Amino acid sequence: MALAAMLAGLIELPRIPDGPALRDTYWHMGIMLIAFALFTARLLSGLDQLQPQAPGALAALLDAAGLIALGYGGWLGGRLVYGHGIGR
């Protein structure tokens, strides 16, 4: 699902006007890419030869960081739609 959302955002990117909306768009894209990377690292860190392992401190840290990034990126996405009118 995340890859589909990324593709939709890239399709919409050329339509965004220069200025604060574009700046917020780049921040949104970067933060959401960080969240994706953190959750991917969390998934891969919990595998040992493709067998799931019990979560540890690293898993909890990656989950927490991913959740924070996802929340902030989501807030920026809402700001793009409701504040700048992007995607309407």
C-alpha positions as CSV (number, residue, x, y, z in Angstrom):
1,M,0.0,0.0,0.0
2,A,2.8,2.4,0.8
3,L,4.3,1.9,-2.6
4,A,1.0,2.8,-4.3
5,A,0.8,5.9,-2.2
6,M,4.3,6.9,-3.1
7,L,3.5,6.4,-6.8
8,A,0.4,8.6,-6.5
9,G,2.4,11.3,-4.8
10,L,5.0,11.3,-7.5
11,I,2.3,11.6,-10.2
12,E,0.9,14.6,-8.4
13,L,4.3,16.3,-7.8
14,P,4.6,18.2,-11.1
15,R,1.3,19.9,-10.4
16,I,2.4,21.5,-7.1
17,P,3.2,25.2,-7.3
18,D,6.5,26.6,-6.1
19,G,6.6,28.1,-2.7
20,P,5.5,26.8,0.7
21,A,3.4,24.0,-0.7
22,L,6.3,22.5,-2.6
23,R,8.6,22.9,0.5
24,D,6.0,21.1,2.6
25,T,5.7,18.4,-0.1
26,Y,9.4,17.7,0.0
27,W,9.3,17.5,3.8
28,H,6.3,15.1,3.6
29,M,8.0,12.9,1.1
30,G,11.3,12.7,3.0
31,I,9.6,12.0,6.4
32,M,7.4,9.3,4.9
33,L,10.3,7.7,3.2
34,I,12.1,7.7,6.5
35,A,9.1,6.0,8.1
36,F,9.0,3.4,5.3
37,A,12.7,2.7,5.8
38,L,12.3,2.4,9.6
39,F,9.4,-0.1,9.3
40,T,11.3,-2.0,6.6
41,A,14.4,-2.2,8.9
42,R,12.1,-3.3,11.8
43,L,10.7,-6.1,9.6
44,L,14.1,-7.3,8.5
45,S,15.6,-7.1,11.9
46,G,13.0,-9.5,13.2
47,L,14.0,-12.2,10.8
48,D,16.8,-14.8,11.1
49,Q,17.1,-16.9,7.9
50,L,13.5,-15.9,7.1
51,Q,12.2,-17.2,10.5
52,P,10.5,-14.6,12.7
53,Q,12.3,-13.9,16.0
54,A,11.0,-12.5,19.3
55,P,11.1,-8.6,19.3
56,G,13.8,-7.0,21.3
57,A,14.9,-3.4,22.2
58,L,15.9,-2.7,18.6
59,A,12.5,-3.6,17.3
60,A,10.8,-1.4,19.9
61,L,13.1,1.5,19.0
62,L,12.5,1.1,15.3
63,D,8.7,0.9,15.9
64,A,8.7,4.0,18.0
65,A,10.8,6.0,15.6
66,G,8.7,4.8,12.7
67,L,5.5,5.7,14.5
68,I,6.7,9.2,15.2
69,A,7.8,9.7,11.6
70,L,4.5,8.4,10.3
71,G,2.6,10.7,12.6
72,Y,4.6,13.8,11.5
73,G,4.5,12.8,7.9
74,G,0.7,12.3,8.1
75,W,0.3,15.7,9.7
76,L,2.3,17.2,6.8
77,G,0.1,15.4,4.3
78,G,-3.0,16.8,6.0
79,R,-1.4,20.3,5.8
80,L,-0.8,19.8,2.1
81,V,-4.5,18.8,1.4
82,Y,-6.3,21.1,3.8
83,G,-3.9,24.0,4.1
84,H,-2.6,24.2,0.5
85,G,-5.4,22.5,-1.3
86,I,-3.1,20.0,-3.0
87,G,-4.9,17.0,-4.5
88,R,-8.4,18.5,-4.4
